[in-house]
Structure formats: structure tokens, C-alpha cells
Amino acid sequence: MENGFRMILEGMGEDPSREGLLDTPKRVAKMYAELMTSLRSESNPSEILKTRFHEKYDEMIVVPNIEFASMCEHHFLPFTGRAFVAYIPGDCVVGLSKIPRVVEYFARMPQIQERMTRQIAELIQKELNPRGVAVLLEASHMCMTMRGVKKPGATMVTTQLLGRFKTDEKTRAEFMTYIHREGC
């Protein structure tokens, strides 16, 4: 990766051997290794939700304001935002940290927000078999704020609703009430 970035610098007309850029290829390679941990991960994302607790809890569980950073696969610029995840348990729940770990897993790869939203919801649905799952991501994309239309402050909101969140208007409205309360 270092050699590849050195070539990019040369392609820009930069001198990768000048003092300020001498270690930049190494730093960039290290940065991408950190940002893309899910690409090298030996673990299956299903493992994150492996530990479950059998509880007779049948009301909505909402985990709001999960901050994330990902990399746009089209321009390789960051997009950052917040995830709001809810589910209505079937016969089990997971520990509170597991939902943010799922968000983090899907953020740590070249990504588009629409797919990331769907992947989070589908994994929770597949592994926990809840009565419903709702995922909302709100993010600011550097590919839109720094280049192209150059609209700082513009955000994108994506949702994926499964089960009761998709079929029951009251359930969906309750979820949206929590979201609005959190400032989205």
C-alpha cells in the first residue's frame, strides 16, 4: 500500500522524497489498515451477536446516537454520522455493546451508506430473529462537502425497516419519536 500511495503522490506531481512527504506513504498505509479492519477481520460479523440472553422482554429496545466513520467506496473520502438502531426482541436480547459493534463492523470497510444501513438491519434480523428491526443512519459525506456540489452541512438519511417496523405504523411512529428526541 505504501508503494501505491507513493505512486499517487508522484501522479499528483508531488515529490514523495521531500521532507514533509517522506513518511506519508507509511502513515497513509497505517491509516487505511486502521480504517478498514473489517476487510482483514477473521471474524464473522454474526459472532458479534453470538452471546444472547433469553428474556421475556417484548418492547422496543433503542440504541441511539451510535457515532461512526466510514469510507465512501466511490471517492475514498470519509463519511461520518450517527446510527439509530432499534429492535423488538423475539425470545432473546443482546448486551448493549453488541449493537454499536455491529455498526462499527460494517463501517470499517469501503462502503455506501445505503448498503451499510441494510447490512446492519439484516444481520440483526438474521441472528436474533426479532419481531422487528429499524436502522436509521444520518451522515455527512466529505465527497459531497469537499468536492462536487460542495455543500457543507448537507447530510443524508437512510433507513431500513423490517418486521413490525415496516408493517405497523404505530411501531414505526414510536421509533421515529425516539429519533426526533435525539435530534435527528
C-alpha positions in Angstrom: 0.0 0.0 0.0 2.9 2.3 0.7 4.2 2.0 -2.8 0.8 2.6 -4.2 0.4 5.8 -2.3 3.9 6.9 -3.3 2.8 6.4 -6.9 -0.3 8.5 -6.3 1.8 11.3 -4.9 4.0 11.2 -8.0 0.9 11.2 -10.2 -0.2 14.4 -8.5 3.1 15.9 -9.4 4.5 15.7 -5.8 7.9 14.6 -4.8 7.5 11.8 -2.3 11.1 12.1 -1.2 10.7 15.7 0.1 10.8 16.1 3.9 7.1 16.7 4.6 6.1 13.6 2.5 8.9 11.2 3.3 6.9 9.1 5.8 3.4 9.9 4.4 3.0 6.7 2.4 3.7 4.7 5.6 1.3 6.8 7.6 -1.4 6.5 4.9 -1.0 2.7 4.8 -1.3 2.6 8.5 -4.4 4.8 8.5 -6.1 2.7 5.9 -5.3 -0.5 7.8 -6.9 1.0 10.8 -10.0 2.3 8.9 -10.6 -1.0 7.0 -10.3 -3.5 9.9 -13.4 -5.4 8.7 -11.7 -6.3 5.4 -8.9 -8.2 7.3 -11.0 -9.4 10.1 -11.0 -13.2 10.6 -14.3 -12.9 12.5 -17.7 -13.3 11.0 -20.0 -10.4 11.9 -22.5 -13.0 13.2 -20.1 -13.7 16.0 -20.7 -10.2 17.4 -24.3 -11.2 18.3 -23.5 -14.8 19.4 -23.9 -14.2 23.1 -27.7 -13.8 23.8 -29.8 -13.6 26.9 -33.2 -15.3 26.9 -35.5 -12.7 28.3 -39.3 -12.3 28.2 -39.0 -8.7 27.1 -41.2 -7.8 24.2 -41.0 -4.0 24.0 -38.8 -1.9 21.8 -35.0 -1.6 22.5 -33.5 1.5 21.0 -29.7 2.3 20.8 -29.5 5.9 19.6 -26.6 8.1 18.6 -24.0 5.5 17.7 -21.3 7.6 16.1 -19.5 6.0 13.2 -16.9 6.9 10.5 -16.7 5.0 7.2 -15.1 5.4 3.8 -17.1 6.1 0.7 -16.2 3.4 -1.8 -16.7 5.8 -4.8 -14.3 8.6 -3.8 -12.4 7.1 -0.8 -13.3 10.1 1.3 -14.8 9.7 4.8 -18.5 9.9 5.7 -19.3 10.3 9.4 -22.6 10.2 11.2 -24.8 8.6 13.7 -26.7 5.4 13.7 -30.0 4.8 15.5 -30.9 1.1 15.9 -33.9 -0.5 17.4 -35.3 -4.0 17.6 -38.3 -5.7 19.2 -36.9 -8.9 20.7 -38.3 -12.3 19.9 -37.0 -14.7 22.6 -33.6 -13.1 23.3 -31.7 -9.8 23.7 -28.1 -9.0 23.4 -25.7 -6.9 25.6 -25.8 -3.2 25.0 -22.3 -3.0 23.4 -23.2 -5.5 20.7 -25.3 -3.1 18.6 -22.6 -0.5 18.3 -20.1 -3.2 17.5 -22.3 -4.3 14.6 -22.4 -0.7 13.3 -18.7 -0.4 13.7 -18.1 -3.7 11.8 -20.0 -2.5 8.7 -18.4 1.0 8.9 -14.9 -0.4 8.8 -14.7 -1.1 5.0 -15.2 0.7 1.8 -18.9 1.4 1.9 -22.0 3.2 0.8 -24.5 4.4 3.4 -27.4 2.6 1.8 -25.7 -0.8 1.9 -24.4 -0.2 5.4 -27.9 0.6 6.7 -29.3 -2.6 5.1 -26.4 -4.8 6.3 -26.9 -3.7 9.9 -30.6 -4.4 9.9 -30.3 -7.7 8.0 -27.6 -9.1 10.4 -29.7 -8.3 13.5 -32.8 -9.8 11.8 -30.9 -13.0 10.8 -29.1 -13.6 14.1 -31.7 -12.5 16.7 -34.9 -13.3 14.8 -36.7 -10.3 16.5 -40.2 -9.1 15.8 -38.8 -6.1 14.0 -35.6 -4.1 13.3 -35.2 -0.5 12.5 -32.0 1.2 11.4 -31.6 4.9 10.6 -28.2 6.4 9.6 -27.6 10.1 9.3 -24.2 11.1 7.8 -22.2 13.8 6.3 -20.2 12.8 3.2 -16.9 14.5 2.5 -17.3 13.6 -1.2 -20.3 16.0 -1.1 -18.9 18.7 1.2 -15.3 18.9 -0.2 -15.8 18.3 -3.9 -18.6 18.1 -6.4 -21.5 20.1 -5.2 -19.5 21.4 -2.2 -22.4 21.6 0.2 -21.0 21.6 3.8 -23.7 20.8 6.3 -25.8 18.6 4.0 -26.5 15.2 5.3 -28.1 12.0 4.0 -30.6 9.9 5.9 -31.1 6.2 5.1 -33.5 3.8 6.8 -34.1 0.1 6.8 -37.3 -1.2 8.4 -38.0 -4.9 8.9 -40.8 -6.8 10.6 -43.2 -4.7 12.7 -41.3 -1.5 12.0 -42.3 -1.9 8.3 -45.8 -3.3 8.8 -47.1 -1.4 11.8 -47.4 2.3 11.6 -47.6 2.8 15.4 -44.3 0.9 15.9 -42.6 3.0 13.2 -44.0 6.2 14.8 -42.7 5.2 18.2 -39.2 4.6 16.8 -39.3 8.0 15.0 -40.3 9.7 18.2 -37.1 8.4 19.8 -35.1 9.6 16.8 -36.6 13.1 16.8 -36.0 13.3 20.6 -32.3 12.6 19.9 -32.1 15.4 17.4 -32.2 13.6 14.0 
